[in-house]
Amino acid sequence: MAATAAFVGIAAGAAAQAAPANPTINLKRAAGTIKIDGDLSDEGWRNAARVEKWYEIQPGDNAEPPVRSVGYLTYDNRFLYAAFEFDDPEPSAIRAPLGDHDNINGNSMDFGGIFLDTLDTHRTAIEFFATPSNVQYDAVTDDASGENPSPDFYWDSAAKITDKGWTLEMRIPFSSLRYHNGDPQKWGIILFRNYPRLFRHQITSVTFPRGSNCTVCRESALTGLEGLPGGGHVVAAPYASASQRAQPRDDVLGAPLVNGRMKGRLGVDVKYTPNPTTALDATIRPDFSQIESDTAQISANERFALFFPEKRPFFLEGVDLFNTPIQAVYTRTITDPTWGARLTGKAAGMRYTALVAQDAGGGSVILPGSNGSSTAPQDFTSDVFVGRIKRDFGRSFVGALVTDREMRDGTAHNRVIGPDAEWRPSPANVVKAEALFSETRTPNLPDVASEWNGRQLNGYALQTSWAHNTRHLDWFGRYGDTSDGFRADTGFVPQVGIYDLGASAGWTVHPKGPISRQRTFLQMEYQTDRSGRVITKGLLPGFGMDTRWNGFVQVRVNLDHTRAGDQLIGRKQFGYTIQFSPSQRVTFISIDSTMGQDIDFANARPAHGLTLNLQATVQPTAHLAVNLLQNTRSLHVDVAGESGRLFLERVSRVNSTYTFTSRMFVRVIAQYVSAARDQAFYLTAIDRRDGNFSGSALFAYKLNWQSVLFAGYGDDRELSDIHRLEQPDRQFFVKISHAFQR
């Protein structure tokens, strides 16, 4: 879960008038050595820059914090150092469960650290945070697109709980960072503390005027850095893995499993930084077996393809560069790269990245439409290129994007190119725009998809938006225009052939007492196809509030008309969201539900239904975390005077992790996805029931994110015709990888 999502949200709510600059922090070289052990008595801290003035920015309004915090900053020839003394009047109340890397919840865990803007962009920074039990969290945050915790960095930390609170030490290699050549350096920095008790107190070393539309822009200047390494750093991470799969004899479900042969795989990831602004990544036969399978999403009655985030390390250098208003880059479309190379850097005032890879296929291609999308299997090899440049002008920028996917035999391709821009005329306003043009030759595979008959497609996509934020009032407007022929096969664009108009407005107040923030809002949507037929139009009024026990409550009403087939069907729905982090043992509870009139999209008729999503995280001990999920969707229809349930679909998931240390854990996951249908209410033939069980167990030991040992087991089962869960697949795997650095 994103550690600072609510913090970024504060900045998305900030003052129309320009606030005074935050004070500069000037660093001196460490006076001696520093051992990263949570003890701040080392000689190296003696002349460190000391940061004693902090502000509570939530729920307080740049108020005096309820607890004392002190930060220390220094550096030497190889590392930047940061340390903290976090006082706590009740050390036994410190929330510090053990967990895996990046497993930090801002509503239920104490943590602290820094935002570091090494290129002095005032818009993009790296986050380095750790908890009192030394669980690390790192991410890239961008004022234009928000926080992304997928990238990982090499750095060290140590923490210690004391009778006065807790201390934290951090050591960040300059080789993990990208910065300008030359002396002296000027970076940006924000020191941050998360202190969750009755409310989630967010405490920073800088002020945040309420209503600011940015986070990194509020940074302090960090000066005094001189003589930093000039590059030449290499990290090579070879790996070896072995796996074995068992499948039913003769591919008959329910037959005894037969073990396949043991398969071995070797590969390597290499990162070379010839200078502080440039990184060259290369990979050969990358292995992503350590990546956890995605939590299943309910797909019944969905019109468009479902989105899953990217988690694979090779694609995450400079990941913020891929964020544009139209998602024309979605690296998960590169399903099985045989090899890949990437260059990322900054030159002549421009940030850039260029990626090339060979994709062996095996995934799916989105076939978009105006009122729904489908997918086709990508069972062919293709070569992929993605290029992106971005030039900053103050806090605004202009950029350009190009993507190219070429089918290996040369018979098909998809090419996309176009500019984008972001303009910040004042602290209260952000204007974004992007225009893309595509040229496509589809594969000649009509038996796979009717659209794939070798046809030529040309199209464009345009999107503009304007966001306005002040202390109390915020509003947002968006206009989009996408032609029928636009395709982005290396992106995620499931809807084309539309005109799209959206708007929202909200009013926020910060009362005292059990509610710390309350926002009343109204959202509007109007969308038509190219002929002018309405696809959807609607209003969504509601209100939300932040409460005690780190709670969030939202109530909303959806009033819309949406097209299904040739009909425009109206619906009135009531929805609500309730979230709390009540204690150290029950760290998270969430209920999200929508009910009322609905639409049966598969059969194009009115319906009524319920969607109910339940989540909870229980922490019986500091070492054991149990995450529970139960998602349910049901739909009822009236046919010929008879009413009945069309379908009931459920996703049930238990994810239990026992963490021995911050480097070693065992995780067990069990997930069951089921659907029950009344065939009498369907217009086409469909199975009455289906179900899929997936279970996995993983042992992991991590020195860092590329020096790892994994051993895992997977067990998949399907509901057979006789309503038994039979095994179609079973897997074992082991992987070892070690990063060598120079």
C-alpha positions in Angstrom: 0.0 0.0 0.0 1.4 3.5 -0.9 2.9 4.9 2.2 2.2 8.5 1.6 -0.8 8.5 -0.7 -2.7 10.7 1.8 0.3 13.0 2.1 0.3 13.5 -1.7 -3.4 14.0 -1.5 -2.9 17.0 0.9 -0.8 18.7 -1.7 -3.5 18.0 -4.3 -6.1 19.8 -2.3 -2.9 24.0 -1.8 -3.1 27.8 -1.6 -3.7 29.9 -4.7 -1.2 32.5 -3.4 2.6 31.7 -3.6 4.0 30.6 -0.2 7.4 31.8 1.0 10.3 29.5 0.1 11.3 26.9 2.7 14.8 27.4 4.3 17.9 26.1 2.6 19.8 23.2 4.3 23.6 23.5 3.8 25.6 20.2 4.3 29.1 19.6 5.4 31.1 16.5 5.0 30.9 14.0 7.8 33.5 14.6 10.5 34.2 10.9 10.8 32.9 7.5 10.1 29.2 6.5 10.5 28.1 3.0 11.3 24.5 2.3 10.3 23.2 0.7 13.5 20.5 3.1 14.8 23.0 4.7 17.2 23.6 8.4 16.5 26.7 8.7 18.7 29.2 8.2 15.9 31.7 11.0 15.2 30.4 11.5 11.7 27.2 13.0 13.0 29.0 15.7 15.0 28.9 18.4 12.4 25.8 17.2 10.5 23.2 19.7 9.4 20.5 19.7 12.1 16.8 20.2 11.3 14.7 21.0 14.3 11.8 23.0 12.9 8.9 20.7 11.8 5.3 21.3 11.0 2.1 19.2 11.3 0.5 19.4 7.9 -2.3 16.9 8.6 -4.6 17.1 10.5 -3.0 20.4 11.6 -2.5 23.3 9.2 1.2 23.8 9.5 0.8 23.6 13.2 3.2 22.8 16.0 3.6 19.0 15.9 2.3 16.9 18.9 5.8 15.2 19.2 9.4 16.4 18.8 11.4 15.3 15.7 15.1 16.1 14.8 16.8 15.4 11.5 20.5 15.2 10.7 22.1 15.3 7.2 25.7 14.8 6.1 27.7 13.1 3.3 31.1 11.7 2.4 32.8 10.5 -0.8 30.3 7.7 -1.5 27.1 8.2 0.5 24.4 10.7 1.6 23.5 10.1 5.3 20.2 11.0 7.0 19.4 10.3 10.7 16.4 11.1 12.9 15.5 11.3 16.6 11.7 10.8 16.8 10.5 11.4 20.4 7.4 9.5 21.5 5.6 10.1 24.9 4.5 6.5 24.9 7.1 4.2 23.2 4.9 1.1 23.8 2.4 2.6 21.4 4.9 2.8 18.5 3.5 0.8 15.6 6.3 -1.2 14.0 5.3 -4.7 12.7 7.7 -6.5 10.6 7.1 -6.9 6.9 8.5 -7.2 3.4 10.1 -4.3 1.6 7.6 -1.6 0.6 5.0 -3.1 2.9 4.2 0.1 4.8 0.7 1.4 5.6 0.6 5.1 6.4 -2.5 4.7 8.5 -1.1 2.0 10.8 2.7 2.3 10.9 5.2 4.7 12.3 7.9 5.6 9.8 10.2 8.4 8.7 12.6 9.5 6.0 13.1 11.9 3.1 11.9 13.0 -0.3 15.1 13.6 -2.4 15.0 15.7 -5.6 18.5 15.1 -6.9 17.9 16.9 -10.3 16.4 19.9 -8.6 13.2 19.6 -10.8 10.8 20.8 -8.0 8.4 18.1 -9.4 10.0 14.6 -9.1 11.6 13.0 -6.1 12.6 9.6 -4.7 11.2 8.6 -1.3 13.3 6.8 1.2 11.4 5.7 4.4 11.8 3.1 7.1 9.9 2.0 10.1 11.1 1.4 13.7 11.5 -2.3 12.8 13.6 -1.2 9.8 11.0 -2.2 7.1 12.1 -0.1 4.1 10.0 1.7 1.6 11.2 3.5 -1.5 9.2 5.1 -4.4 9.3 7.7 -7.1 6.8 10.5 -6.6 5.9 13.0 -9.3 3.7 16.1 -8.9 2.1 15.4 -12.3 1.3 11.7 -11.8 1.6 10.8 -8.0 3.5 8.1 -6.2 4.8 4.8 -7.7 6.3 2.4 -5.2 7.4 -0.2 -7.9 11.0 1.1 -8.4 13.6 -0.1 -5.8 17.0 1.4 -4.9 20.1 0.3 -3.2 20.4 1.8 0.3 20.9 0.9 3.9 19.1 1.7 7.1 18.9 0.8 10.8 16.4 1.7 13.5 16.2 1.4 17.2 13.3 1.9 19.7 14.4 3.7 22.9 12.8 4.8 26.1 12.2 8.2 24.5 10.9 7.1 21.1 12.9 5.7 18.2 15.9 6.6 16.1 16.7 5.9 12.4 19.8 6.0 10.3 19.9 5.9 6.5 22.9 5.6 4.1 22.1 6.2 0.4 24.9 5.5 -2.2 25.4 8.3 -4.7 25.5 5.5 -7.3 21.8 4.9 -6.7 21.0 8.5 -7.6 20.9 10.5 -10.8 22.2 14.1 -10.5 23.9 16.8 -12.6 27.5 16.8 -13.4 29.6 19.6 -11.8 30.1 21.4 -8.5 28.5 22.6 -6.4 25.3 20.5 -6.4 21.9 21.9 -5.6 19.2 19.4 -4.7 15.8 19.5 -3.1 14.7 17.7 0.1 11.7 17.2 2.4 12.0 15.4 5.8 8.9 13.5 6.7 7.5 11.7 9.8 4.4 9.5 9.9 2.8 9.3 13.4 -0.5 7.4 13.4 -2.4 7.4 16.7 -6.0 8.5 17.1 -5.5 10.4 13.8 -2.7 10.0 11.3 -0.4 12.9 12.0 1.8 13.8 9.0 4.8 15.9 10.0 7.3 17.6 7.7 10.3 19.9 7.7 8.6 22.3 5.3 5.2 24.1 5.2 2.4 23.0 2.9 -0.3 25.7 2.4 -3.7 24.0 2.2 -4.8 23.9 -1.4 -1.3 23.4 -3.0 -1.4 21.4 -6.2 2.1 19.9 -5.7 4.2 18.1 -3.2 7.8 18.2 -4.4 7.5 21.9 -5.2 7.5 22.6 -1.5 11.0 21.2 -1.0 13.9 22.9 0.8 17.1 23.5 -1.2 19.9 21.2 -0.2 23.4 22.7 -0.8 27.0 22.1 0.1 27.4 18.8 -1.8 30.7 18.9 -3.6 33.1 16.4 -5.2 30.5 13.7 -5.7 31.3 10.5 -7.7 31.4 11.1 -11.5 29.9 7.8 -12.6 31.4 4.6 -13.9 29.2 2.4 -11.5 28.2 -1.1 -12.7 25.8 -3.5 -11.2 25.5 -7.0 -12.7 22.9 -9.3 -11.3 23.1 -12.8 -12.8 20.5 -15.4 -11.8 19.8 -19.1 -12.0 16.4 -20.7 -11.6 14.9 -24.1 -11.9 11.3 -25.1 -12.2 9.1 -28.1 -12.7 5.5 -28.3 -13.7 3.1 -31.2 -13.4 0.0 -31.5 -15.5 -2.8 -34.1 -15.9 -2.0 -37.2 -18.0 -3.3 -36.7 -21.6 -4.5 -33.2 -20.6 -7.6 -34.7 -19.0 -8.8 -32.7 -16.0 -8.9 -35.0 -13.0 -6.3 -37.5 -14.3 -3.2 -38.1 -12.2 -0.6 -35.4 -12.5 2.6 -36.2 -14.5 5.8 -34.3 -13.7 7.4 -32.6 -16.6 11.1 -32.3 -16.9 13.0 -29.9 -14.7 13.7 -26.7 -16.6 16.7 -24.5 -15.9 17.1 -20.9 -16.8 20.1 -18.5 -16.7 19.9 -14.8 -17.2 21.4 -11.5 -16.2 20.4 -7.8 -15.5 23.1 -5.2 -15.9 23.0 -1.5 -15.0 25.8 0.9 -16.0 25.9 4.6 -15.0 28.7 6.2 -17.1 27.9 9.5 -15.4 25.6 10.7 -12.7 22.8 11.7 -15.1 22.8 8.6 -17.3 21.8 4.9 -16.8 22.1 2.1 -19.3 20.1 -1.0 -18.5 20.4 -4.4 -20.3 18.7 -7.7 -19.6 19.0 -11.2 -21.1 16.3 -13.7 -20.5 14.9 -11.8 -17.5 13.1 -13.9 -14.9 10.1 -12.5 -13.0 9.2 -15.6 -11.0 9.5 -13.7 -7.7 6.6 -11.4 -8.6 3.4 -12.2 -6.7 0.4 -13.1 -8.9 -2.1 -10.2 -9.2 -5.1 -10.2 -6.9 -8.0 -11.3 -9.0 -10.5 -8.6 -10.0 -14.1 -9.5 -10.7 -14.5 -9.4 -14.4 -18.2 -10.3 -14.7 -20.3 -7.6 -16.4 -17.2 -5.5 -17.1 -17.2 -3.7 -20.5 -13.5 -2.9 -20.6 -10.1 -4.6 -20.0 -8.8 -4.7 -16.4 -5.6 -2.8 -15.5 -2.7 -4.3 -13.4 0.3 -2.3 -12.3 3.9 -3.0 -13.5 6.2 -4.5 -10.9 9.2 -5.8 -13.0 12.5 -4.0 -12.1 13.9 -3.7 -15.7 11.1 -1.4 -16.7 11.2 0.9 -13.7 14.3 3.2 -14.3 12.9 6.7 -14.8 9.4 5.3 -14.6 7.8 8.7 -14.2 8.8 9.6 -17.8 6.2 7.1 -19.1 3.3 8.9 -17.3 1.3 10.9 -19.7 -2.5 11.8 -19.9 -3.1 9.1 -22.4 -1.6 5.8 -21.3 0.2 5.0 -24.5 2.9 3.1 -22.6 2.0 0.0 -20.5 5.1 -2.1 -20.2 3.1 -5.2 -19.1 2.2 -5.5 -22.8 5.9 -6.7 -23.2 4.9 -10.1 -21.8 7.9 -12.3 -22.2 11.1 -10.3 -23.1 13.9 -12.4 -24.5 16.2 -9.5 -24.1 16.0 -5.7 -23.6 18.1 -2.6 -23.4 17.3 0.9 -22.1 19.0 4.3 -22.0 17.8 6.9 -19.5 19.3 10.2 -18.7 19.3 14.0 -19.1 21.2 16.1 -21.6 20.7 19.7 -23.0 18.1 20.3 -20.4 16.0 17.4 -21.5 15.2 14.1 -19.7 14.9 11.1 -22.0 14.5 7.4 -22.1 14.7 4.9 -24.9 13.7 1.2 -24.5 14.0 -1.6 -27.0 13.0 -5.2 -26.3 12.2 -8.4 -28.1 8.9 -9.9 -26.8 8.3 -13.6 -27.3 4.6 -13.0 -26.8 2.1 -15.1 -24.8 0.1 -12.1 -23.5 -3.0 -10.4 -24.9 -3.6 -7.4 -27.1 -6.5 -5.1 -26.3 -9.1 -4.7 -29.1 -10.7 -1.4 -28.2 -14.2 -0.1 -29.0 -16.5 2.8 -28.2 -18.6 0.9 -25.7 -16.5 -2.1 -24.7 -13.2 -3.9 -25.4 -12.0 -7.4 -25.9 -8.6 -9.1 -26.1 -6.8 -11.3 -28.6 -3.9 -13.7 -27.7 -0.5 -12.3 -28.7 1.0 -15.7 -29.7 3.8 -14.2 -31.8 7.2 -12.6 -31.4 7.5 -8.8 -31.8 10.1 -6.1 -31.5 9.2 -3.1 -29.3 10.7 0.4 -29.1 9.6 3.2 -26.7 11.1 6.6 -26.7 10.3 9.6 -24.6 11.7 13.1 -24.1 10.7 15.8 -21.6 11.9 19.4 -21.3 11.1 21.4 -18.1 10.4 25.1 -18.1 10.2 26.0 -14.5 7.4 23.9 -13.1 5.9 23.4 -16.6 7.1 21.0 -19.3 6.7 19.9 -22.9 7.4 16.4 -24.1 7.1 13.9 -26.9 6.5 10.1 -27.0 7.0 7.5 -29.7 6.2 3.7 -29.6 6.7 1.1 -32.2 5.7 -2.6 -32.1 6.8 -4.6 -35.1 5.6 -8.2 -35.6 8.8 -10.3 -36.1 7.8 -11.5 -39.6 7.2 -8.0 -40.8 3.5 -8.4 -41.6 2.1 -6.2 -38.9 3.0 -3.2 -36.8 1.6 -0.4 -34.5 3.3 3.0 -34.4 2.3 5.9 -32.1 3.8 9.4 -31.9 2.8 12.7 -30.4 3.5 15.6 -28.1 2.3 16.4 -24.6 2.6 19.3 -22.2 1.9 20.5 -18.7 1.5 24.2 -17.9 1.3 25.6 -14.3 0.3 29.3 -14.8 -0.1 29.8 -11.0 0.2 27.7 -7.8 -3.6 27.0 -8.1 -3.8 25.8 -11.7 -2.5 22.9 -13.7 -3.3 22.5 -17.4 -2.3 19.2 -19.3 -2.6 18.2 -22.9 -1.5 15.3 -25.1 -2.1 14.5 -28.8 -1.1 11.2 -30.3 -1.3 9.8 -33.8 -1.2 6.1 -34.6 -0.6 4.0 -37.8 -1.4 0.3 -37.6 -1.2 -2.7 -39.9 -3.1 -5.6 -38.1 -1.9 -9.2 -38.2 -3.6 -11.3 -40.9 -5.2 -13.7 -38.4 -9.0 -13.4 -38.9 -9.5 -16.7 -37.1 -8.1 -15.1 -33.9 -9.9 -11.8 -34.2 -12.2 -10.4 -36.9 -10.3 -7.1 -36.8 -7.1 -8.9 -37.6 -7.4 -9.3 -41.3 -4.3 -7.3 -42.4 -6.2 -4.0 -42.5 -4.7 -0.6 -42.3 -5.8 1.6 -39.4 -5.0 5.3 -38.8 -6.2 7.4 -35.9 -5.6 10.0 -33.3 -6.2 10.6 -29.6 -6.4 13.9 -27.9 -6.9 14.7 -24.2 -6.8 18.0 -22.3 -7.5 18.8 -18.7 -7.5 21.8 -16.3 -7.3 21.4 -12.5 -7.8 24.2 -10.1 -7.2 23.9 -6.3 -7.5 26.5 -3.5 -7.8 26.2 0.3 -11.5 25.2 0.1 -12.5 25.0 -3.6 -11.2 22.5 -6.2 -12.5 21.8 -9.6 -11.4 19.7 -12.6 -12.4 19.6 -16.3 -11.4 17.1 -19.0 -12.0 16.8 -22.7 -11.0 13.8 -24.8 -11.4 12.9 -28.5 -10.3 9.5 -29.8 -10.9 8.3 -33.3 -12.1 4.8 -34.3 -8.8 3.9 -35.9 -6.5 4.8 -33.0 -4.5 1.9 -31.5 -1.8 1.8 -28.8 -0.7 -1.9 -28.7 2.1 -1.0 -26.3 -0.2 0.9 -24.1 -3.5 0.6 -22.2 -6.2 2.4 -24.2 -9.3 0.2 -24.1 -11.8 2.8 -25.4 -11.7 4.5 -28.8 -14.2 6.2 -31.2 -15.5 8.6 -28.5 -15.9 12.2 -27.5 -15.4 12.4 -23.7 -16.2 15.3 -21.4 -15.8 15.1 -17.6 -15.8 17.6 -14.8 -15.8 17.6 -11.0 -15.9 20.2 -8.2 -15.5 19.9 -4.5 -15.6 22.1 -1.3 -13.3 21.1 1.6 -13.3 22.2 5.2 -11.2 21.1 8.2 -13.3 21.0 11.3 -12.1 20.2 14.8 -13.1 17.2 16.8 -13.7 13.6 15.5 -13.7 14.8 11.8 -10.5 16.4 10.6 -11.4 16.9 7.0 -14.7 16.9 5.1 -15.2 17.3 1.3 -18.5 17.6 -0.6 -18.2 16.9 -4.3 -20.0 16.6 -7.6 -18.8 14.6 -10.6 -20.2 14.8 -14.1 -19.6 12.6 -17.2 -20.8 12.9 -20.8 -19.5 10.6 -23.5 -20.7 9.9 -27.1 -19.5 7.8 -30.0 -18.5 9.4 -33.3 -22.0 9.4 -34.6 -23.2 11.4 -31.6 -25.0 8.5 -29.8 -24.7 8.8 -26.1 -22.5 6.1 -24.5 -22.8 7.4 -20.9 -24.0 10.5 -19.2 -24.3 11.0 -15.5 -23.9 12.8 -12.2 -22.3 11.6 -9.0 -22.8 13.8 -5.9 -21.3 12.8 -2.6 -19.3 13.7 0.4 -16.3 12.2 2.2 -14.5 12.7 5.5 -11.4 11.8 7.5 -12.2 10.7 11.0 -10.6 9.3 14.1 -8.9 5.9 14.1 -7.3 7.0 10.8 -10.7 6.6 9.2 -12.2 7.6 5.9 -15.9 7.5 5.1 -17.5 8.4 1.8 -21.1 8.3 0.6 -22.1 8.8 -3.0 -25.1 8.6 -5.4 -24.6 7.6 -9.0 -27.3 8.8 -11.4 -26.4 7.9 -15.0 -27.6 6.5 -18.4 -25.2 4.1 -20.1 -25.5 2.3 -23.4 -25.8 -1.5 -23.6 -26.2 -2.7 -27.2 -28.7 -0.4 -28.8 -30.3 0.8 -25.6 -29.5 3.7 -23.3 -30.4 2.3 -19.8 -30.8 4.5 -16.7 -29.7 3.5 -13.2 -29.7 5.0 -9.8 -27.1 3.6 -7.4 -26.1 4.3 -3.8 -22.5 3.7 -2.8 -20.3 4.0 0.3 -16.7 3.4 1.4 -15.7 2.9 5.1 -12.0 2.5 6.1 -10.4 2.4 9.6 -7.1 1.4 11.2 -8.3 0.9 14.7 -5.4 -0.7 16.5 -2.0 -2.4 16.4 -3.6 -5.8 16.0 -6.4 -4.9 13.5 -4.5 -2.5 11.3 -6.9 -2.1 8.5 -10.7 -2.6 7.8 -12.4 -1.6 4.6 -15.9 -1.9 3.2 -16.8 -0.6 -0.3 -20.2 -1.2 -1.8 -22.5 -0.1 -4.6 -26.1 -1.1 -4.8 -29.3 -0.3 -6.7 -30.3 -0.3 -10.4 -27.7 -1.7 -12.7 -27.2 -2.9 -16.3 -26.8 -6.4 -17.7 -24.2 -5.5 -20.4 -23.9 -9.1 -21.8 -27.6 -9.2 -22.6 -28.3 -5.5 -23.0 -31.1 -5.0 -20.5 -31.9 -3.3 -17.2 -31.0 -5.1 -13.9 -30.4 -4.4 -10.3 -27.5 -5.6 -8.2 -24.9 -5.4 -5.5 -21.1 -5.0 -5.4 -19.5 -5.5 -2.0 -15.8 -5.5 -1.4 -14.4 -6.3 2.1 -10.8 -6.2 3.2 -9.0 -6.5 6.5 -5.5 -6.8 7.8 -4.9 -8.5 11.1 -1.5 -8.5 12.9 -1.7 -11.1 15.7 2.0 -10.6 16.4 4.7 -8.2 15.1 5.9 -11.1 12.8 2.6 -12.4 11.4 0.3 -10.5 9.1 -3.0 -11.9 7.7 -4.7 -10.1 4.8 -8.3 -11.0 4.1 -10.3 -10.1 1.0 -13.8 -11.0 0.0 -15.2 -9.3 -3.2 -18.8 -10.1 -4.3 -20.9 -9.0 -7.2 -24.4 -10.1 -8.0 -26.9 -9.1 -10.6 -30.7 -9.7 -10.8 -32.9 -9.3 -13.8 -36.6 -9.4 -14.7 -37.5 -11.5 -17.7 -41.1 -12.1 -18.9 -42.5 -11.2 -15.5 -40.1 -13.5 -13.7 -37.4 -12.2 -11.5 -34.2 -14.0 -10.6 -30.5 -13.8 -10.0 -28.5 -13.7 -13.2 -25.1 -14.4 -11.6 -23.2 -14.3 -8.3 -19.4 -14.0 -8.6 -17.0 -14.0 -5.6 -13.3 -13.6 -5.1 -12.0 -14.9 -1.7 -8.3 -14.4 -0.8 -6.2 -15.0 2.2 -2.6 -13.8 2.2 -0.5 -14.7 5.3 3.1 -13.6 5.7 5.4 -14.6 8.6 8.4 -12.3 8.6 11.4 -13.6 10.5 13.5 -10.5 9.9 13.3 -7.5 7.6 15.2 -9.8 5.1 13.4 -13.1 5.4 9.8 -14.2 5.2 7.4 -17.0 4.3 4.2 -16.1 2.5 1.2 -18.4 1.8 -1.7 -17.3 -0.5 -5.0 -19.0 -1.1 -7.5 -17.6 -3.5 -10.8 -18.9 -4.9 -12.8 -17.3 -7.7 -16.3 -18.6 -8.3 -19.3 -17.8 -10.3 -22.9 -19.2 -10.2 -25.3 -18.4 -13.0 -29.0 -19.1 -13.8 -28.8 -20.3 -17.4 -32.5 -19.6 -17.9 -31.9 -15.8 -17.8 -29.1 -15.8 -20.3 -29.7 -15.2 -24.0 -26.8 -17.3 -25.1 -25.4 -20.6 -23.8 -23.2 -20.3 -20.7 -21.8 -22.6 -18.0 -23.9 -22.8 -14.8 -21.0 -22.7 -12.5 -17.2 -22.3 -12.6 -14.5 -22.0 -10.0 -10.8 -21.6 -9.9 -8.5 -22.1 -6.9 -4.9 -20.9 -6.8 -2.6 -21.4 -3.9 1.1 -20.6 -3.4 3.8 -20.7 -0.8 7.0 -18.7 -1.1 10.2 -18.6 1.0 12.2 -15.5 0.4 15.6 -14.2 1.6 16.7 -10.8 0.4 20.0 -9.1 1.0 18.6 -6.4 -1.4 16.1 -6.3 -4.2 18.5 -8.1 -6.6 20.4 -10.4 -4.2 17.7 -12.9 -3.4 16.9 -16.5 -2.8 13.3 -17.7 -3.6 11.8 -21.1 -3.3 8.1 -21.5 -4.2 5.2 -23.9 -4.8 2.1 -23.2 -6.8 -1.2 -25.2 -6.9 -4.0 -24.4 -9.4 -7.3 -26.1 -9.4 -10.5 -25.8 -11.6 -14.0 -26.8 -10.9 -14.8 -29.8 -13.1 -18.1 -30.9 -14.6 -18.8 -33.0 -11.6 -18.2 -30.0 -9.3 -14.9 -31.1 -7.9 -11.7 -29.0 -7.8 -9.3 -30.8 -10.0 -5.6 -29.9 -10.6 -4.7 -28.7 -14.1 -1.3 -27.5 -12.9 1.2 -27.7 -10.2 4.6 -25.9 -10.1 7.8 -25.8 -8.1 10.5 -23.2 -8.6 13.7 -22.0 -7.0 15.8 -18.9 -7.9 19.0 -17.4 -6.7 20.4 -14.1 -7.8 23.2 -12.0 -6.6 24.2 -8.4 -7.4 27.8 -7.6 -8.1 28.7 -3.9 -7.9 31.7 -1.9 -8.9 
